[in-house]
Amino acid sequence: MKSKTLKILATVFMSFTILSTSLLAAEEKNGVATETAYAYVIPDNNGEVACYIREGEEIVIVEETEGYYGVLIEENEIVYLEKQYIKEAASSVEVKAEEEVSVAPEVNMEVTKEEKVEAPKKQELSIGEQVVNYAKQFVGTPYRSGGNDLNKGVDCSGYTTAVFKHFGVTLTRSSRGQFASNGYKVSREQLKPGDLVFYGYGTVNHVAIYVGNDTVVHATVPGSTVKVSPMMQRGMAPIMGYKRVIE
């Protein structure tokens, strides 16, 4: 009797394990990072930063909470990324269904002498957006005090100086000097991609380039690298102001 009971329990346990595994796999979704952004140990952007996910990186979504996705990284560790930085990939079934029902719209090919057919205009990036795209090419460059080389190493003001030099803008070679002498001040509400954000405790000692969506790209601290990060987060000095040096 005891042997029969144990056999039944083992069968139930195996069935439950298989069912649980199937349910977990069914919940997984694929996605892609739309911007380079920090991932956190817990679903809270004030929490500890676990790593950062690069723009265009394909990821596996295994959890969903309010405002965050839990994504798998190496060794099956789960970290949390804000939903605004992830685009879910459409399933193959959805894509196939769309392909089957899509119908090409009718096009009137007749053109009178008075009509002129123009190709749709490609949306041009603002100069600030061009600055951001160029600056983000050097994410991962090591922080080096006094450095000016975007590939070998830069500090915060060396980074901004080198980036804007590419666009013909000469900046003072210190964060304090850039805040005092370059461009003109703008408000938080007026911030645009490519503007400079300054930090410090009474005196400016750090500068970053505004990316958009309350994020910046900057040469962070010794021992780290150029990163895209939230504009305000734990451990950073208070923001002292914003300036526009190109438009």
C-alpha positions as CSV (number, residue, x, y, z in Angstrom):
1,M,0.0,0.0,0.0
2,K,2.8,2.4,0.9
3,S,4.7,1.6,-2.3
4,K,1.5,2.3,-4.4
5,T,1.0,5.7,-2.6
6,L,4.6,6.8,-3.2
7,K,4.2,5.8,-6.9
8,I,1.1,8.0,-7.2
9,L,2.7,10.9,-5.5
10,A,5.8,10.7,-7.8
11,T,3.5,10.6,-10.8
12,V,1.6,13.7,-9.6
13,F,4.9,15.5,-8.9
14,M,6.3,14.8,-12.3
15,S,3.1,15.9,-14.0
16,F,3.1,19.2,-12.0
17,T,6.7,19.8,-12.9
18,I,6.1,19.3,-16.6
19,L,3.0,21.6,-16.5
20,S,4.9,24.3,-14.6
21,T,7.8,24.2,-17.1
22,S,5.4,24.5,-20.0
23,L,3.6,27.4,-18.4
24,L,6.9,29.2,-17.8
25,A,8.0,28.7,-21.3
26,A,4.7,29.9,-22.7
27,E,5.1,33.2,-20.8
28,E,8.4,34.0,-22.4
29,K,8.4,36.7,-25.1
30,N,11.1,38.1,-27.4
31,G,11.8,41.8,-27.6
32,V,14.4,44.3,-28.6
33,A,15.9,47.3,-26.8
34,T,14.9,50.6,-28.5
35,E,17.6,52.6,-26.6
36,T,20.7,51.9,-24.5
37,A,19.4,51.9,-20.9
38,Y,20.2,50.7,-17.4
39,A,18.7,47.5,-16.1
40,Y,18.0,47.2,-12.4
41,V,18.2,44.4,-9.8
42,I,14.6,45.2,-8.8
43,P,11.8,46.8,-10.8
44,D,12.7,50.3,-9.5
45,N,14.9,52.9,-11.3
46,N,16.0,54.1,-7.8
47,G,17.4,50.7,-7.1
48,E,20.7,49.1,-7.7
49,V,21.9,49.1,-11.3
50,A,22.7,45.5,-12.5
51,C,23.9,46.3,-16.0
52,Y,22.9,48.2,-19.2
53,I,21.2,46.9,-22.3
54,R,22.5,48.2,-25.6
55,E,20.2,49.7,-28.2
56,G,19.1,47.0,-30.7
57,E,20.0,44.1,-28.4
58,E,17.6,41.2,-28.6
59,I,16.2,40.1,-25.3
60,V,14.0,37.4,-23.7
61,I,11.1,38.8,-21.6
62,V,10.1,36.4,-18.7
63,E,8.3,38.7,-16.3
64,E,6.0,41.8,-16.5
65,T,5.3,44.2,-13.7
66,E,3.9,47.7,-13.7
67,G,6.2,49.8,-15.8
68,Y,9.0,47.1,-16.1
69,Y,9.9,43.9,-17.9
70,G,12.0,41.2,-16.3
71,V,14.5,40.1,-18.9
72,L,17.0,37.2,-18.9
73,I,20.7,37.9,-19.1
74,E,23.7,35.4,-18.9
75,E,23.5,32.6,-16.4
76,N,19.7,32.9,-16.3
77,E,19.8,36.0,-14.1
78,I,16.7,38.2,-14.3
79,V,17.1,42.0,-14.4
80,Y,14.4,44.7,-14.8
81,L,14.2,47.2,-17.7
82,E,11.6,50.0,-18.0
83,K,9.0,49.1,-20.6
84,Q,9.6,52.3,-22.6
85,Y,13.0,50.9,-23.7
86,I,11.6,47.6,-25.0
87,K,9.6,46.8,-28.1
88,E,8.0,43.4,-28.1
89,A,8.6,41.3,-31.2
90,A,5.5,40.1,-33.0
91,S,4.9,36.4,-32.9
92,S,5.3,34.4,-36.2
93,V,1.5,33.6,-36.1
94,E,0.6,37.3,-35.9
95,V,3.0,38.2,-38.7
96,K,1.7,35.4,-40.9
97,A,-1.9,36.5,-40.3
98,E,-1.1,40.1,-41.2
99,E,0.6,38.9,-44.5
100,E,-2.4,36.8,-45.4
101,V,-5.0,39.6,-45.0
102,S,-3.0,42.5,-46.2
103,V,-4.2,43.9,-49.5
104,A,-2.3,46.4,-51.6
105,P,-4.2,49.7,-51.9
106,E,-5.4,50.7,-55.3
107,V,-3.1,53.3,-56.9
108,N,-4.2,55.7,-59.6
109,M,-1.3,55.7,-62.1
110,E,-2.7,58.4,-64.3
111,V,-0.9,61.7,-64.0
112,T,-2.1,64.9,-65.8
113,K,0.3,67.5,-67.2
114,E,-0.5,69.8,-64.3
115,E,0.3,67.1,-61.7
116,K,3.7,66.4,-60.3
117,V,4.5,63.2,-58.5
118,E,6.9,63.8,-55.6
119,A,8.7,61.1,-53.6
120,P,7.9,61.2,-49.8
121,K,10.3,63.3,-47.9
122,K,12.6,61.5,-45.5
123,Q,12.3,63.0,-42.0
124,E,15.5,64.8,-41.2
125,L,17.1,64.7,-37.8
126,S,17.6,67.9,-35.9
127,I,21.2,68.9,-35.2
128,G,20.7,68.0,-31.6
129,E,19.6,64.5,-32.5
130,Q,22.6,64.1,-34.8
131,V,24.8,65.1,-31.9
132,V,23.2,62.4,-29.7
133,N,23.5,59.7,-32.4
134,Y,27.2,60.5,-32.8
135,A,27.8,60.6,-29.0
136,K,26.1,57.2,-28.5
137,Q,28.6,55.6,-30.9
138,F,31.2,55.8,-28.1
139,V,29.2,54.2,-25.4
140,G,31.6,51.8,-23.7
141,T,34.7,54.0,-24.1
142,P,36.7,53.9,-20.8
143,Y,36.7,56.8,-18.5
144,R,40.1,58.4,-18.3
145,S,40.9,61.5,-16.3
146,G,42.1,64.3,-18.7
147,G,41.3,62.1,-21.7
148,N,40.2,63.6,-25.0
149,D,40.2,60.4,-27.3
150,L,36.6,59.2,-27.9
151,N,38.0,55.7,-28.6
152,K,40.8,55.3,-26.1
153,G,39.4,57.3,-23.1
154,V,37.7,60.5,-22.0
155,D,36.5,62.3,-18.9
156,C,33.2,64.1,-18.8
157,S,34.2,67.4,-20.3
158,G,36.7,65.7,-22.6
159,Y,33.8,63.7,-23.9
160,T,31.5,66.7,-24.6
161,T,34.4,68.7,-26.0
162,A,35.3,65.9,-28.5
163,V,31.7,65.2,-29.5
164,F,30.8,68.9,-30.3
165,K,34.2,69.4,-32.0
166,H,32.9,66.9,-34.6
167,F,30.1,69.4,-35.4
168,G,32.4,72.5,-35.5
169,V,31.6,73.7,-32.0
170,T,34.5,74.6,-29.6
171,L,33.8,74.1,-25.9
172,T,35.8,75.1,-22.9
173,R,37.8,72.1,-21.6
174,S,36.2,71.8,-18.2
175,S,32.6,71.2,-17.0
176,R,32.8,74.4,-14.9
177,G,34.0,76.4,-17.9
178,Q,31.4,75.0,-20.2
179,F,28.7,76.0,-17.7
180,A,30.1,79.5,-17.3
181,S,31.1,80.3,-20.9
182,N,29.5,78.2,-23.6
183,G,26.0,78.5,-25.2
184,Y,23.0,79.8,-23.3
185,K,20.8,78.6,-20.5
186,V,17.5,76.7,-21.0
187,S,14.9,75.5,-18.6
188,R,14.1,71.8,-17.8
189,E,10.9,72.2,-19.9
190,Q,12.9,73.5,-22.9
191,L,15.4,70.6,-22.9
192,K,16.1,69.1,-26.3
193,P,18.4,66.3,-27.4
194,G,22.0,67.6,-27.7
195,D,21.7,70.1,-24.8
196,L,24.2,69.9,-21.9
197,V,23.2,69.0,-18.4
198,F,25.4,70.1,-15.5
199,Y,25.8,68.6,-12.0
200,G,27.5,69.6,-8.8
201,Y,27.3,70.4,-5.1
202,G,27.4,74.2,-5.2
203,T,30.1,74.1,-7.9
204,V,29.7,72.4,-11.3
205,N,31.9,69.2,-11.5
206,H,30.2,67.1,-14.1
207,V,28.5,67.5,-17.5
208,A,26.4,65.2,-19.7
209,I,24.6,65.3,-23.0
210,Y,20.8,65.1,-22.9
211,V,19.5,62.2,-25.0
212,G,15.7,62.6,-24.5
213,N,13.1,60.9,-22.3
214,D,15.0,62.0,-19.1
215,T,18.2,60.2,-20.1
216,V,21.7,61.4,-20.7
217,V,24.9,60.0,-22.2
218,H,28.1,60.8,-20.4
219,A,31.6,59.7,-19.3
220,T,30.6,58.7,-15.8
221,V,33.3,58.0,-13.2
222,P,36.8,56.6,-12.9
223,G,36.8,52.9,-13.4
224,S,33.6,53.0,-15.5
225,T,32.8,53.9,-19.1
226,V,30.7,56.2,-21.3
227,K,27.1,55.3,-20.6
228,V,23.5,56.1,-21.3
229,S,21.7,56.5,-17.9
230,P,18.7,58.2,-16.3
231,M,19.3,62.0,-16.0
232,M,18.6,61.8,-12.2
233,Q,19.4,58.8,-10.1
234,R,20.8,57.8,-6.7
235,G,24.4,58.6,-6.3
236,M,24.5,61.5,-8.8
237,A,25.1,65.1,-7.8
238,P,22.2,67.5,-8.0
239,I,21.5,69.1,-11.4
240,M,22.7,72.7,-11.5
241,G,21.5,73.8,-14.9
242,Y,21.1,73.2,-18.6
243,K,22.7,74.9,-21.6
244,R,22.3,74.8,-25.4
245,V,25.5,75.1,-27.4
246,I,24.2,74.1,-30.9
247,E,21.1,74.6,-32.9
